[in-house]
Each structure stands twice: as C-alpha cells, then as structure tokens.
Amino acid sequence: MERELGGFSLDTAVTGAGQPMWEAFTRGWRREIGERFPLPRFTAGTGAAMSGQVSAGRLFDVALTDLTVASPMRTSTVTAGQAAGERLVRLYVVQRGAWVLDDPLGRGEHPLRSGDFLLQHVTGQAAFRSLPHTSARILMFPADVLAPLLGRGARAGHGDSPELRLLMSHAQLVHAGLAALSPAGALAAHAALMELAKGVVARQLDDAEPAFFPALVQAARGLTDARLTDPELTPVDVARRLHVSSRSLQRAFAGTGESLAGYIRRRRLEEARQALVDGRGRTSVAQVAARYQFADSSHFIRTFKRRFGDTPANFLRRRLPVRA
C-alpha cells in the first residue's frame, strides 16, 4: 500500500554526483512518492551526470518537488502508449535557469525562464529538458479536481500573479513541515493547497478564508522583503499587489503577533543595520536612513535606538575595528 504522506531530500554533497545520486533519487521517489506519480523516462546522460539538490514530498494525492540541479536534465519523448492511464495536472514554476517542455498534443514547445510558470493538463508526462543550474518547483495535482476548470490544455504566465504567489507560499510551508503534520493538520493543509490551486486556474481567490492566512502572510512578507527601499511600500500597497483586501491582510497578520506595518519597520531597521556594517563607516547614517525610507536621520536614530538599545554610531563603534 502506498504512503499517503512522505518525503525525501538529496544533496550531491552527501550522495555524491552522477549515478549514486540518481539511484538515491529514483529509490526515494519509489518509496516516498509512489507509483501514483510515475517518473518520466530520463535519458541515460541525465542519470550519469546528476548533481545538485532535490526535495520531494507527497500529501495524499498531491506531489511537490523542488529541484536545484547543477547538471542538465532531459527526458525521452513520451509515446501514447507510455502516457496511457496517467491523469494529472502539473504546475511548473521556474525560479532560476530555463526549462523547456514539449506539448504532448503537438502544439510545439513551452519554454519557461526564470519567473515563468506553466499549468498543464494532459494524459501523460510531457518530455522536457532543462539547462544547467536550473531551480524549479513542480506540483502535481489530481486531474479530476482541476481539469474541469482548466480543460485539456495549458496556462502559462509569469510567477508574480497574486494567486500563484499564495500557492507557492503555502506549498513551501507544507513541504517544510510535512513530516510534523498531524492527521488533522495534513487534511487542512491539503484542503488549502487544492483551493489555492483552483485559484490559480480560475484566477480568483476568497481572500477572507482563514485557511489561506499562513500563505497570505508568507507572500506578503516575501513582497515586503523584496521592496524595503521602495518609498511606495505600505500595507495598502502590498494588499493591492496581492489582490486582497487590506482587512483580510490585517486579519492574516493578527495571528502572527506582528502587524504588516510592524514587519515593514522591523525589516527596514534590520537591513539598515546590516547596510551600516557592510558600509564599514563609508556610508553615512543619513544615507542609510534615506535609502530605507526613514523621514530623516533623527527619526532613524531614535527608532534604531528603541529597537536595538543603542544609537547607530555607538553600534558601529562596537562592530568595526579601531584604526591605528
């Protein structure tokens, strides 16, 4: 009987590159992920050269895979006979590098580069190839749930859509905590995962659903961390970019003990402190204050001291070596 929950992680630093990693990968997949999610037929060269990091997990009828592979990967062409009986909806999200998928329905190729995604419903596995040093996340869902919304085809786009951000954030949380989930937690995580996947297909979500709040918090934090020097960064702007209401965002953060506005202030202070260290005295306090959107250096100094218990100048004196 196949497992309903499972997972494994591999790293070249532990397994060794080439055939040892390949054998560990296929063995782990068969044991933890199972025959419901069959591996494609990879070329011999893929196994002989495999190196990098792989992490895969299974949550009932959903499989999640993260790949950061230094070696190129390539599969053999899939024939109709090989494809028979396999019905899944696959989501490919490329985080770095490039991934090219053939269309099993004969409509050409789907090239994906950094930031792109492809949501595909076909009977069978599309042949693909990746460039060296490609990072990607692949999610596989049961076709009977998503196919009626997607149809027999594909949907492609850029990964900055609010719906995809929330799905990726939740998938990351699930993948990281899979081994520790209780039976009730696993069911709740699966339900939220499926609803978020439906949101990607339908391009709309119920942002007031509490089950989505952890993913919403993570997505909002990710947007914030990428835009700490942006003068337009506010909770209202983050809500707009995620296509959710400000009220829903407030409710999501209420469970964390820190508001989004508080998170923005804290992260700006942390990055400003690091910028002072990195500048090694060559970057002034006023310059750092302006970069991280503090009203003026006096306001920055007061806020910095309230947070860290010391002024920026005293902090730097303690951190930097004394010049002879």
C-alpha positions in Angstrom: 0.0 0.0 0.0 1.4 3.4 -1.0 2.0 6.1 1.6 -0.4 9.0 1.9 2.3 11.3 3.3 6.0 11.0 2.5 9.1 12.9 1.5 12.9 12.8 1.0 15.7 15.2 0.3 19.0 14.6 -1.5 22.2 16.6 -1.9 25.3 15.9 -4.0 27.4 16.8 -1.0 26.0 13.7 0.8 25.3 11.2 -2.0 28.0 12.1 -4.5 27.3 13.2 -8.1 26.2 11.1 -11.0 24.9 7.5 -10.7 24.9 7.4 -6.8 22.6 10.5 -6.6 20.5 9.2 -9.5 20.0 5.8 -7.8 19.1 7.5 -4.5 16.7 9.8 -6.3 14.8 7.0 -8.0 14.8 4.8 -4.9 13.5 7.7 -2.7 10.8 8.5 -5.3 9.5 5.0 -5.4 9.5 4.6 -1.6 8.1 8.0 -0.6 6.1 9.4 -3.5 4.9 6.2 -5.1 3.5 4.9 -8.4 0.6 7.4 -8.5 3.2 9.9 -9.6 5.4 8.0 -12.1 8.7 9.4 -13.0 9.3 10.2 -16.7 11.9 8.3 -18.7 15.1 10.3 -18.3 18.0 9.9 -20.7 21.0 7.9 -19.7 23.1 11.1 -19.6 20.8 12.7 -17.0 21.4 9.9 -14.5 25.1 9.7 -15.2 25.7 13.4 -14.5 23.0 14.2 -11.9 24.2 16.7 -9.3 22.5 19.4 -7.1 19.7 19.3 -4.6 16.3 17.6 -4.8 13.5 17.6 -2.2 10.2 15.8 -2.9 7.1 15.3 -0.8 3.6 13.7 -1.1 0.5 14.9 0.6 -2.3 12.4 -0.2 -3.0 13.0 -4.0 -0.6 15.9 -4.4 3.2 15.7 -5.0 5.6 18.6 -4.5 9.2 18.7 -5.9 11.9 21.3 -5.5 14.9 21.0 -7.8 18.1 22.9 -7.8 20.1 20.8 -10.3 23.6 21.8 -11.4 23.6 19.2 -14.2 21.2 19.4 -17.2 18.1 17.2 -17.2 16.4 15.6 -20.2 13.6 13.1 -20.7 12.9 10.8 -23.6 10.0 11.6 -25.9 6.7 10.2 -24.5 4.6 8.0 -26.7 0.9 7.5 -26.5 1.5 4.0 -25.0 3.7 5.3 -22.3 1.2 8.1 -21.4 -1.8 5.8 -21.1 -3.7 6.0 -17.8 -1.8 8.9 -16.2 -4.1 11.8 -15.5 -2.5 14.7 -13.6 -2.4 18.4 -13.7 1.2 19.7 -13.4 2.4 23.1 -12.4 5.9 24.0 -13.3 7.4 27.2 -11.8 11.0 28.1 -12.8 12.9 30.1 -10.2 16.2 30.2 -12.0 17.6 29.0 -15.3 15.4 27.6 -18.1 13.0 24.6 -18.6 11.5 23.6 -22.0 8.5 21.3 -22.2 7.2 19.6 -25.3 3.4 19.7 -25.7 2.1 16.1 -25.9 -0.8 17.4 -28.0 1.6 18.5 -30.7 1.3 22.3 -30.3 5.0 22.9 -30.1 7.2 23.7 -27.1 6.6 25.7 -23.9 9.9 27.5 -23.0 10.0 28.6 -19.4 12.6 31.0 -18.0 13.2 32.5 -14.6 9.9 33.6 -13.1 7.7 31.8 -15.6 5.1 29.1 -14.8 3.1 26.5 -16.8 0.0 24.8 -15.6 -0.7 21.8 -17.9 -3.4 19.1 -18.0 -2.5 16.3 -20.3 -2.8 12.5 -20.3 0.8 11.6 -19.8 4.1 13.3 -19.0 5.4 16.0 -21.3 9.0 15.5 -22.4 11.3 18.2 -21.1 14.8 19.5 -20.9 16.5 21.9 -18.5 19.6 24.0 -18.6 22.4 23.5 -16.1 21.9 25.3 -12.7 18.1 25.4 -13.1 15.9 25.8 -10.0 12.2 24.8 -10.3 9.2 23.8 -8.3 6.9 21.2 -9.7 3.5 20.4 -8.2 1.3 17.5 -9.4 -2.5 17.6 -8.7 -5.3 15.1 -9.3 -6.9 15.9 -12.7 -10.4 15.2 -11.6 -10.3 18.3 -9.4 -8.6 20.9 -11.6 -9.2 19.6 -15.1 -12.8 20.8 -15.3 -11.6 24.3 -14.6 -8.5 24.1 -16.9 -9.7 22.0 -19.8 -7.4 19.9 -21.9 -4.7 22.5 -22.4 -2.2 24.7 -20.6 -2.0 28.1 -18.9 1.3 29.9 -18.9 2.4 33.2 -17.4 4.7 35.0 -15.0 5.0 33.9 -11.4 4.2 37.4 -10.0 0.4 36.8 -10.1 -1.1 37.1 -6.6 -2.8 33.7 -6.9 0.4 31.9 -7.7 2.4 33.7 -5.0 -0.1 32.5 -2.4 0.0 28.9 -3.8 3.8 28.9 -3.8 4.0 30.3 -0.3 1.6 27.6 1.0 3.4 24.9 -0.9 6.7 25.9 0.7 5.1 25.9 4.2 3.6 22.4 3.6 6.8 21.0 2.1 8.9 22.3 5.0 6.5 20.9 7.7 5.3 17.8 6.1 6.9 15.3 8.5 5.5 17.1 11.5 1.8 17.4 10.4 -0.8 15.7 12.5 -3.6 13.9 10.6 -5.9 16.8 11.1 -3.2 19.2 10.0 -2.4 17.2 6.9 -6.1 17.3 5.9 -6.3 21.1 6.4 -3.0 21.7 4.6 -4.3 19.6 1.6 -7.6 21.4 1.5 -5.9 24.8 1.4 -3.5 23.6 -1.2 -6.3 22.4 -3.5 -8.3 25.6 -3.0 -5.2 27.8 -3.8 -4.5 25.7 -6.9 -8.1 26.3 -8.0 -7.5 30.0 -7.5 -4.5 29.8 -9.9 -6.7 28.1 -12.5 -9.7 30.4 -12.0 -7.6 33.5 -11.3 -9.6 34.4 -8.2 -9.4 33.5 -4.5 -11.6 34.0 -1.4 -9.1 36.2 0.5 -11.3 36.1 3.6 -10.8 32.3 4.0 -8.7 31.8 7.2 -7.1 28.6 5.8 -5.2 30.8 3.4 -3.9 33.2 6.0 -0.5 31.5 6.6 0.2 31.6 2.8 -1.0 35.2 2.7 1.4 36.2 5.4 4.3 34.5 3.8 3.5 36.0 0.4 3.2 39.5 1.9 6.5 39.1 3.7 8.2 38.0 0.5 6.9 41.0 -1.3 8.0 43.3 1.5 11.5 41.9 1.7 12.0 42.5 -2.0 10.9 46.2 -1.7 12.3 47.5 1.5 13.9 50.5 -0.2 10.7 51.3 -2.2 9.1 54.6 -1.0 5.7 53.2 -2.1 5.9 50.2 0.2 2.9 50.2 2.6 0.4 47.6 3.8 -2.2 49.0 1.4 0.2 48.7 -1.5 1.1 45.1 -0.5 -2.6 44.2 -0.3 -3.2 45.8 -3.7 -0.3 43.8 -5.3 -1.7 40.5 -3.8 -5.2 41.4 -4.9 -6.6 41.0 -1.4 -8.4 43.5 0.8 -6.5 45.4 3.5 -8.9 43.9 6.1 -8.0 40.4 5.0 -4.3 41.2 5.2 -4.8 42.6 8.7 -6.7 39.5 9.9 -4.0 37.3 8.4 -1.2 39.1 10.3 -3.2 39.3 13.5 -2.4 35.7 14.2 1.4 36.3 14.0 1.6 38.8 16.8 3.1 41.5 14.5 1.2 43.7 12.0 2.4 44.1 8.5 3.3 47.7 9.2 5.4 46.5 12.2 7.0 43.9 10.0 8.0 46.5 7.4 9.5 48.7 10.1 11.4 45.8 11.7 12.8 44.6 8.4 13.9 48.1 7.3 15.7 48.5 10.6 17.4 45.1 10.3 18.5 45.8 6.7 19.6 49.3 7.6 21.7 48.0 10.4 23.3 45.5 8.0 23.9 48.3 5.5 25.8 50.2 8.1 28.0 47.2 8.8 28.6 46.5 5.1 29.5 50.2 4.5 32.2 49.9 7.2 32.0 53.6 8.0 32.0 54.7 4.4 28.2 55.0 4.3 26.7 57.7 6.5 23.8 57.3 8.8 21.9 59.9 6.8 22.4 57.9 3.6 21.2 54.7 5.1 18.2 56.4 6.7 17.2 57.8 3.3 17.7 54.5 1.5 15.4 52.7 3.9 12.7 55.4 3.8 13.1 57.0 7.3 11.8 60.6 7.4 15.2 61.9 8.4 18.4 60.8 10.3 17.0 61.9 13.7 13.9 59.8 13.3 16.1 56.9 12.2 18.4 57.2 15.1 15.5 57.3 17.6 13.9 54.3 16.0 17.2 52.4 15.8 17.9 53.0 19.5 14.4 52.0 20.5 14.8 48.7 18.6 18.4 47.8 19.3 19.2 49.6 22.5 21.9 51.8 21.1 22.5 54.6 18.5 23.8 53.7 15.0 27.1 55.5 15.8 27.7 53.5 19.0 26.7 50.3 17.3 29.2 50.9 14.6 32.0 51.7 17.0 31.4 48.4 18.7 31.3 46.5 15.5 34.1 48.0 13.4 37.8 47.5 14.3 39.7 50.5 15.7 42.0 52.1 13.2 45.6 52.5 14.3 
